[in-house]
Every structure is written in C-alpha cells, then in structure tokens.
C-alpha cells in the first residue's frame, strides 16, 4: 500500500510539472506585473480553449497532489 501511494504521488508530481510547463505566461515580466497584472488578478480576462483545459487540469492535479501528500505522510508515520 505504501509503495502504491508513493508511485501515485510520483505520477501526480510529474503530471503537475508537465501541465504547468505547458501553460503560457500570464504577464510580460516586470512591466506586465506593474501595468497589466491587476487585470489578471481580478479576472477580467477569461481563459478559453486549451488554456481553460490546462488550468482546470492544473487545479485538479494540485489538489490531488496535496491530498495525496498528506495521506502518504500519515500512512508512513
């Protein structure tokens, strides 16, 4: 059971890294953070198509990773 959970955690972590690297940057460096960063912060631009899919997959993988990390920590101790 312990090994299965560790392998599953490894799969989640590799998947999360891959999906994050596939996403485009939301701002253009420091200038984008100062001038246009507020638009992204308050959600004035909406993701569409593949960006939306990647965003939802990222949220799902991140939630699964955190939950699985806690479960692995509890099971090992």
N, C-alpha and C positions, 0 to 999 in steps of 0.2 A: 504494500500500500504506500509506504514511504517513497519507494523508488518511482512508482507511478505518478505520485503527486509532484515529485521533483522534475520528472520528464515533462509533465504537463506545464509546470511553471517555466521550464526552459522553452517550450513551444510558444507559450504566451509572450515571453520576453522577446524572442526572435521575431514573432509576428508584430508586436508593438513597435519594435525598432524599424522594421521594414515599412510599416504603414506610415510612420512619422517621417521617414526619409522620402517617401513618395509624394508627400504633400508639398505644395508650393509655399514660399514665404508669404506672410501676411503683410509685411511692410518693407519699405525700401531702406533698410538700415536706420541710422540715427535720424535722418531727415523725415522718414516716414513715421518714426515713433513720435516725433515732435509735432508734425503737421497733420498727418492723416491717421495717427494711432487712435485718436478718440472715436473715429468712425467705426473702427473695428471693435473697440471696447464696448460701445453702446449698441452694436449690432445693426448699424444702418445698412451694411452690405450683407446680402444673404448668399450663402454658398449654393451652387447649383450643379447638377450633374455629378460628375466624378468627384468633385470636391466634397459634395454633401455625403456621398457614399464613404469616402475616406475618413471624413470627420466622424461619422457615426460608428464606423468600424474601430477607429481610434478610441472613442469613448468606451465602447464595449470591451475592447481588449484591455484598456487601462483598468476598468472596473474589475474585470476578471483577474487581472494580474494582482491587484491589491488584495482582493478577497482570497485568492489562492496563496498569496504570500503569508497572510495571517494564518490560514489553515495549516500550511506547512510548518510555520513556526510553532504552532500549538501542538501539532502531531509529533514533531521531533522531540520536544521537551517533555 
